[in-house]
Amino acid sequence: MCVCSRTKMVFFLMFIEIKASPAHSTAALIVDEPEETDPWDLPELKDAGVPWSALDTKGKVLRVLISVGKLILLLGFLYMFVCSLDILSSAFQLVGGKTAGDIFQDNEILSNPLAGLVIGVLVTLLVQSSSTSSSIVVSMVSSGLLTVQVAVPIIMGTNIGTSVTNTLVAMTQAGERNTFRRAFAGATVHDFFNWLSVLVLLPLEVASGYLFVVTKLITDSFEIQSGEAPDLLNVITDPLTESIIELDASVISGIATNDPEAKNKSLIKRWCQTFTNTTLMNVTVPGPENCTSPSLCWVDGNYTFTLKNISQTYNIKKCTHLFVDVNLSDMAVGLILLALSLLVLCSCLILIVKLLNSMLKGQVAVVIKKVLNTNFPFPFGWVTGYIAILVGAGMTFIVQSSSVFTSAITPLVGIGVISIERAYPLCLGSNIGTTTTAILAAMASPGETLADALQIALVHFLFNISGIILWYPIPFTRVPIRLAKGLGNITGKYRWFAVVYIICCFFVLPLLIFALSLAGWKVLVGVGVPLLIMLIIIIVINILQKQKPGWLPAVLRSWDFLPLWAHSLAPCDKAVGVLIAKCCCCCKCCQAASDDQEDRAEQLENNKTTHTAVYDNHAMSVENEAEDGMKIELNILKMTTL
């Protein structure tokens, strides 16, 4: 009995070993994983279609026609994309334009450099156009309400505010993780450049007046004549945008310059052609002190008369845009245009990305990547970046908007056509291109205000040139690229963090700085300096942890001694996931009652299909027989032992 049981035990163990070995080998094959790749490497856009050489004549003609059609569609979507950005700017001006004008009225606040910087950021966010906010500043300087020194920090703020557009455009590519990582980094490299430039140049300007002094020397040294600002891309886009909405830009400037009539005017232009007649007339004034001059003043009893130029405006031709006869407030029209322009902008951007993905394949993608991302041969490789800066400046000068140009290259960075190292100098060039347009626009100013208007435009130009000198020539100083890649890695892992970044960077941080600056220098220094010192210490420790961990005490070689939420976004990610799950749960519960019966029916059908497939599949039948055999052997073993 004992020998029999031992024999059966041996056979049972052999049976288990034989049956288990195939499963073990199959698991080993499944566990093998592909090697990890660098997420910043540009992806290969492979062509899955039939090669050109394998096509017959009809197929080649068809492919050419399809390619031409895609190119026409791409140009059409690009045109709609640019027009939607223009309408978006008009919508923001309708919603917040008068508020922006009111903000510029308080000269005591603007005299504080930090407050002026934040106001420049917020006003540009409201009107979504650095050109509009810059023109407001120029008009205030020309009218004597602001000095050039006070306007310099505001110009720096407009440079920051205009970079939010391409950051918002990058949000439309959040569907695919690596694409979003590259797109968001390509957009925020512009943000980091602007913030770092302000961090260095604003204290330098407050301490030495560097930008004001240099631009003053330039304007005093040259005899500059008035000119006209060019209309390049506007010639193409204006017919469509002006058929939808036209704005009276003088209203915002009038509010900023304390014009009482401008406050009651609508930003929507009603009359596109007017005639102003100025005549010298006798008018009644309160007293002799209100006369235009002592020689032109007469007193008759209780009345005082003087001669004044009286202007009367006659409306000649009404505008033809869609909202010319609509009885809606500026806010209502602005919200309607805001929703429609965002819808068109996002739709065009998605379609542009889809078309580029279908067109940039195979040999075409290889050629484009080589042209855009390849450096010149040694020793002239350093020249490539500066040529990219010139290309960015030229393209921005053509489209007359840095927002349009940077928003157009953001999806190209996302799909992997342009590397972030090449997008960086293109963004720097776009900063220069938008200032050259402002310089030409300033040269169209009247002779008496030309010097101040031109000096403000030159301040903007010199600010960007100084930023490029700080953060581009030496590869080690290209800090914005490293910061953008770090932020891209975070947003690639936690995509909700992109929304947090936009809110904090463009709203919370400027408002916090604004509030501290209004509280006075003592409060600003008392709160800001400790925070700045703490930030510098954290940055230094992070660098040492990666480069020289031996220089740090054992405790500081990692942040594990802190609570998890203090050095990781994982707890916040879990909280966001739970919040999203609860929000989605309501929608799912609404559909649960209607879908419950269908799910049960599908489950029953699947069970029947699986049960039938088990008996039809020979391999699964063998496995079932083996399991039955094992159960029988176990029962025999138990009986034998008993």
QUIPE-V112830 format. One line per field, one symbol per residue. ss: DSSP state (@ for helix, = for strand, . for the rest). phi: phi as a letter, one per 20 degrees, with the letter a starting at -180 (. if undefined). A space follows every 10 residues. Layout:
ss->???
phi->???
This chain:
ss->.@@@@@@@@@ @@@@@@@@@@ @@@@@@@@@@ @......... .......... .@@@..@@@@ @@@@@@@@@@ @@@@@@@@@@ @@@@@@@@@@ @@@@@@@@@@ @@@...@@@@ ..@@@@@@@@ @@@@@@@..@ @@@@@@@@@@ @@.....@@@ @@@@@@@@@@ @..@@@@@@@ @@@...@@@@ @@@@@@@@@@ @@@@@@@@@@ @@@@@@@@.@ @@@@@@@@@@ @......... ...@@@@@@@ @@@@..=.@@ @@@@@@.... .@@@...=.. ========== =====..@@@ ...@@@==== ..======== ========.. .........@ @@@@@@@@@@ @@@@@@@@@@ @@@@@@@@@. .@@@@@@@@@ @@@....... ..@@@@@@@@ @@@@@@@@@. .@@@@@@@@@ @@@@@....@ @@@@@@@@@@ @@@@@@@@@@ @@.......@ @@@@@@@@@@ @@@@@@@@@@ @...@@@.@@ @@@@@@@@@@ @@@...@@@@ @@@@@@@@@@ @@@@@@@@@. @@@@@@@@@@ @@@@@@@@@@ @@@@@@@.@@ @...@@@... ...@@@@..@ @@@@@@@@@@ @@@@@@@@@@ @@@@@@@@@@ @@@@@@@@@@ @@@@@@.@@@ @@@@@@@@@@ @@@@@@@@@@ @.
phi->.fffffffff fffffffffe ffffffffff fgdfffdffe fffeefeeef gffeeeffff ffffffffff ffffffffff ffffffffff fffffcffff fffffeffff fegfffgfff ffffffelaf ffffffffff ffenfcefff ffffffffff ffefffffff ffdffdffff gfffffefff fffffffffe effffffcmg ffffffffff ededdfbcff ddfffeeggf fffebcdeff ffffffemef fffeeefffe decccdddce cfcecfagfe ffaffdccdc medddbeced dcddedcefd ffdfdeecfg ffffffffff ffffffffff fffffffeee clffffffff fedeeffged fffgffffff ffffffffel afffffffeg ffffenedff feffffffff ffffffffff fffeffffdf ffffffffff ffffffffff dcgegfeefg ffffffffff ffecffffff fffffdcffg fffffffffo ffffffeffg ffffffffff fffffeecff fefffefbef feggfecbef ffffffffff ffffffffff efffefffff ffffffffff ffffeeefff ffffffffff ffffffffff ff
